[in-house]
Structure formats: structure tokens, C-alpha cells
Amino acid sequence: MKKTALLPLILVSLVLAAYAQQTNRLYYSPELGGWIGIEGEERKPTEEEIFRWKMLDALPYQAALPIHRHSTLGQHSKASDHIAVGKVISVKAITNSYWENVAVTLKLEEVLLGDLSSKMITVTGDWPVDDEYGLCLRAGKPYIWNWKLRPKRGDRMLVYLLDRSSVRNYWDTRKFHVKKKETEKTGLLHFAWGNMGVRYLDTPENTTNYLNAARAYIRELRGVKRDEESYYSLLRTLVRSPVQSIREDARSDLMFFIEFCPSFDARRVLADDNIDEAIKYWVEHDVLPGREIQKPNVQNEP
């Protein structure tokens, strides 16, 4: 991300912090290792309030920008025009574009989704410089394990690609039954969300797990008909993946599924041993009460 692009985010963060200080009392919790806001009078938070903050903090990608939640394997699978496996042949800098700074040429090994007739493709994207990674690492930035380092010749990658015509139609992927909008293709390819549409196949274990997950997501989300039971079965399996990125993506995708598929009975996750306590807490204290409020009053119906 360009340094100039970070300025609006920094300003927004400062405004929100100032507002929080005006409306809440801040209390440092050694247990959480951070500050939490307490509404109202100056006091220590109750054990229940600390526990709630702990559960919310444990939810996937909660301290990140929305781009992280829209860059999961599930959301990419809904929105991408092409999904493929390729080997990096060359990486060239782009100097005449504000939004992208790298052009990567890939030799395709397998196309999982879409129509890519050429075995050699060039895809543009945006990668932070290596120095920025070091700064974030030393600052203890969340999700640094998910950082996408700039590719180099010989890297093998699972890539989620957008045609330029699809770039603006990417946000509406949260609902389970949403279908990808068809657009006239330009042939100009971009990595989904700059560089977030990349998964490095750097070990045999990662290769097997990423490709199995990618194929399963495609089967569930890009077929003619979607099945809630089958998708839930997939997610409850992937949340136990040995690969952290797959595991956290699946947890986030599960939250989208629960929140934006009201026909699915969210109570089921409370008794599911595969689901972690943070998501169960969120379902019990945020999702279910909200659904109860939205229920029509049968006695008052005409």
C-alpha cells in the first residue's frame, strides 16, 4: 500500500480514538495485553466485560481492515474470474501506475476455475516493499503471518485473479447465495485485492492443503446450486486445518455464512465440537439475540 494511501486510515484511526476517549474510560487489561473501553463512570471492567473483550479479540481478522475478511479463500472463490496454479517466471516493477507496482509473469500448471487459454500470463498487483514488512514485524502488527511477501522467480502460487471489468464488483460477496455477476472480459488480469489473492505453495503440506481447500470451495460456491448443509460441513472441517491461513479464512467464512444466511440454524454451532469458543460466544450473544428481535410477533399478525 502506498504511504499516501495510509494517511486517510491514520486520520480516521485518530478521530475514532479521540471519540472513544471522550465517550469511554480506558482501562489497561494485563490479561488481554491492551486497552479496553468502559462506558460510563470510571471503574475497572467486570470479569464478564473482560471475558467478552477476550472472546471478541479472538474472532478472525477483527483487528484488520475489511480487506482481510474479503480476502479469504471463500470470498475469493465467489468473486474471482480465474483461479489457477502457476510458477513465477519474472517479476517486473511498474512505475507509471498509482494503484499497482508489480507485474508478475506466471507459467500456468493448472487452471481450477475460468478460461485461461494461454499457458503464460502476466498479472498486475500491488506489493509493499520488504522494508515495510520489517517495520510491521517489529511493531507487532496483527496477522503478520499472513503477509504476502513480494514474489520471486521460481515461486509456485495459488492465484485468485480478477479481470479488470470485475474489479469494482467485488464487495458484495458476504451472502451465501450471492452469484458472481457476469461482465464482458477485457483480458487484463489483476491479483484479487492487490496481493491478497495469492497463496504460496512453498511446502508439500501447504500445496496439498491449499489445493484441496480451493477445489472444495469452488465446488461449493461456483456450482449451479448451493447447499447449506454441504457448505457448513466443509467449513467445520477447514476450521481445523493444520495451515493457519486456511483455518482463519474458514473461521471468517463461517461467520459470514452464519450472519448472512438466516435460513441456517445458528444454534447448531453451539453444540459443534469443531467450532471454537470465540465463535460460539459471538453466535450466542450477538447473532441469536438479533434474530430473536427480528422475528415477527405471531400473536399480532392479522
LINMONOR-V734568 format. One record per residue. N is the residue number from 1. RES is the residue in three letters. SS is DSSP state (h for helix, s for strand, l for the rest). Layout:
n=[N;N]
res=[RES;RES]
ss=[SS;SS]
This chain:
n=[1;2;3;4;5;6;7;8;9;10;11;12;13;14;15;16;17;18;19;20;21;22;23;24;25;26;27;28;29;30;31;32;33;34;35;36;37;38;39;40;41;42;43;44;45;46;47;48;49;50;51;52;53;54;55;56;57;58;59;60;61;62;63;64;65;66;67;68;69;70;71;72;73;74;75;76;77;78;79;80;81;82;83;84;85;86;87;88;89;90;91;92;93;94;95;96;97;98;99;100;101;102;103;104;105;106;107;108;109;110;111;112;113;114;115;116;117;118;119;120;121;122;123;124;125;126;127;128;129;130;131;132;133;134;135;136;137;138;139;140;141;142;143;144;145;146;147;148;149;150;151;152;153;154;155;156;157;158;159;160;161;162;163;164;165;166;167;168;169;170;171;172;173;174;175;176;177;178;179;180;181;182;183;184;185;186;187;188;189;190;191;192;193;194;195;196;197;198;199;200;201;202;203;204;205;206;207;208;209;210;211;212;213;214;215;216;217;218;219;220;221;222;223;224;225;226;227;228;229;230;231;232;233;234;235;236;237;238;239;240;241;242;243;244;245;246;247;248;249;250;251;252;253;254;255;256;257;258;259;260;261;262;263;264;265;266;267;268;269;270;271;272;273;274;275;276;277;278;279;280;281;282;283;284;285;286;287;288;289;290;291;292;293;294;295;296;297;298;299;300;301;302]
res=[MET;LYS;LYS;THR;ALA;LEU;LEU;PRO;LEU;ILE;LEU;VAL;SER;LEU;VAL;LEU;ALA;ALA;TYR;ALA;GLN;GLN;THR;ASN;ARG;LEU;TYR;TYR;SER;PRO;GLU;LEU;GLY;GLY;TRP;ILE;GLY;ILE;GLU;GLY;GLU;GLU;ARG;LYS;PRO;THR;GLU;GLU;GLU;ILE;PHE;ARG;TRP;LYS;MET;LEU;ASP;ALA;LEU;PRO;TYR;GLN;ALA;ALA;LEU;PRO;ILE;HIS;ARG;HIS;SER;THR;LEU;GLY;GLN;HIS;SER;LYS;ALA;SER;ASP;HIS;ILE;ALA;VAL;GLY;LYS;VAL;ILE;SER;VAL;LYS;ALA;ILE;THR;ASN;SER;TYR;TRP;GLU;ASN;VAL;ALA;VAL;THR;LEU;LYS;LEU;GLU;GLU;VAL;LEU;LEU;GLY;ASP;LEU;SER;SER;LYS;MET;ILE;THR;VAL;THR;GLY;ASP;TRP;PRO;VAL;ASP;ASP;GLU;TYR;GLY;LEU;CYS;LEU;ARG;ALA;GLY;LYS;PRO;TYR;ILE;TRP;ASN;TRP;LYS;LEU;ARG;PRO;LYS;ARG;GLY;ASP;ARG;MET;LEU;VAL;TYR;LEU;LEU;ASP;ARG;SER;SER;VAL;ARG;ASN;TYR;TRP;ASP;THR;ARG;LYS;PHE;HIS;VAL;LYS;LYS;LYS;GLU;THR;GLU;LYS;THR;GLY;LEU;LEU;HIS;PHE;ALA;TRP;GLY;ASN;MET;GLY;VAL;ARG;TYR;LEU;ASP;THR;PRO;GLU;ASN;THR;THR;ASN;TYR;LEU;ASN;ALA;ALA;ARG;ALA;TYR;ILE;ARG;GLU;LEU;ARG;GLY;VAL;LYS;ARG;ASP;GLU;GLU;SER;TYR;TYR;SER;LEU;LEU;ARG;THR;LEU;VAL;ARG;SER;PRO;VAL;GLN;SER;ILE;ARG;GLU;ASP;ALA;ARG;SER;ASP;LEU;MET;PHE;PHE;ILE;GLU;PHE;CYS;PRO;SER;PHE;ASP;ALA;ARG;ARG;VAL;LEU;ALA;ASP;ASP;ASN;ILE;ASP;GLU;ALA;ILE;LYS;TYR;TRP;VAL;GLU;HIS;ASP;VAL;LEU;PRO;GLY;ARG;GLU;ILE;GLN;LYS;PRO;ASN;VAL;GLN;ASN;GLU;PRO]
ss=[l;l;h;h;h;h;h;h;h;h;h;h;h;h;h;h;h;h;h;h;h;h;h;s;s;s;s;s;s;l;l;l;l;s;s;s;s;s;s;l;l;l;l;l;l;l;h;h;h;h;h;h;h;h;h;h;h;l;l;l;l;l;l;l;l;h;h;h;h;l;l;l;h;h;h;h;h;h;h;l;l;s;s;s;s;s;s;s;s;s;s;s;s;l;l;l;l;l;l;l;l;s;s;s;s;s;s;s;s;s;s;s;s;l;l;l;l;l;l;s;s;s;s;s;s;l;l;l;l;h;h;h;h;h;h;h;h;h;l;l;l;l;l;h;h;h;l;l;l;l;l;l;l;l;l;s;s;s;s;s;s;s;s;h;h;h;l;l;l;l;l;l;l;l;l;l;l;l;l;l;l;l;l;l;l;l;l;l;s;s;s;l;l;l;l;l;l;s;s;s;l;l;l;h;h;h;h;h;h;h;h;h;h;h;h;h;h;h;h;h;h;l;l;l;l;l;l;h;h;h;h;h;h;h;h;h;h;h;l;l;l;l;l;h;h;h;h;h;h;h;h;h;h;h;h;h;h;h;h;h;l;l;l;l;l;h;h;h;h;h;h;l;l;l;l;l;h;h;h;h;h;h;h;h;h;h;h;h;h;h;h;h;h;h;l;l;l;h;h;h;l;l]
